Amino acid sequence: MLQAPFIDPAWTIVEVLRRYPSTLRVFLEYGIDVGCGSGATLAEAAARDGADLRVLLDALQETARERWPAYHATTASHHHLHRQVEACP
């Protein structure tokens, strides 16, 4: 049986995006750097980008849950994003 989505604040942004691609819109809405800053943990990113960690986590989990179990689907934009992140120093 599949477990409902869970997002840990110790995960990096890129880990969340790989597991739950639909969360990209949440990161963008909250002003979280999903480019070269995506190697940061959610806790680090929230502090860095001025987002309330608890509110961010709630929004990410809700979005992941909305797409459950279809969260594995990816789009060309997500593949493009992953290529950009891999190119970061």
C-alpha positions in Angstrom: 0.0 0.0 0.0 1.3 3.5 -0.9 1.8 6.0 1.9 0.4 9.5 1.6 2.9 12.2 0.8 5.3 13.3 3.5 7.8 16.1 3.1 10.6 16.5 5.6 12.2 19.9 6.2 15.6 18.2 6.1 15.0 17.3 2.4 16.6 19.5 -0.2 14.4 21.5 -2.7 15.6 19.2 -5.5 14.6 16.1 -3.5 11.1 17.5 -3.1 10.8 18.4 -6.8 12.0 15.0 -7.9 9.5 13.2 -5.6 6.6 15.7 -6.1 7.0 17.7 -9.3 3.7 19.5 -8.8 5.3 21.4 -5.8 7.2 23.7 -8.2 4.4 26.2 -8.2 4.5 26.3 -4.4 8.2 27.1 -4.4 7.7 29.8 -6.9 4.7 31.3 -5.0 6.7 31.6 -1.9 9.8 33.1 -3.6 12.0 30.1 -3.0 15.1 29.9 -5.3 14.6 26.6 -7.2 17.7 27.2 -9.5 21.2 27.1 -8.1 19.7 27.4 -4.5 17.9 24.1 -4.8 20.6 22.2 -3.1 19.5 23.8 0.2 17.2 22.0 2.7 13.7 23.3 3.0 14.6 24.7 6.4 17.7 26.5 5.0 15.7 27.8 2.0 12.9 29.1 4.0 15.3 31.1 6.3 17.3 32.3 3.3 14.3 33.4 1.2 12.2 34.8 4.0 9.4 32.1 4.1 7.7 30.7 7.2 8.9 27.1 7.2 5.6 25.7 8.7 3.4 27.5 6.2 5.7 26.4 3.3 5.7 22.8 4.5 1.9 22.8 4.8 1.5 24.2 1.3 4.0 21.7 -0.2 2.2 18.8 1.5 -1.2 19.9 0.4 0.0 20.3 -3.2 1.7 16.9 -3.1 -1.5 15.4 -1.6 -3.7 16.9 -4.3 -1.7 15.1 -7.0 -1.5 11.8 -5.1 -0.8 9.2 -6.4 0.0 10.9 -9.7 3.0 12.7 -8.3 5.5 10.7 -10.3 4.5 12.4 -13.6 7.0 14.9 -14.8 6.9 17.5 -17.6 9.5 18.9 -19.9 9.8 22.0 -17.7 10.8 19.8 -14.8 13.5 18.1 -16.9 14.7 21.5 -17.9 14.9 22.6 -14.3 16.9 19.5 -13.3 19.4 20.2 -16.1 19.8 23.8 -14.8 20.4 22.6 -11.3 22.9 20.0 -12.3 24.8 22.8 -14.1 25.1 24.9 -10.9 28.6 25.2 -9.3 
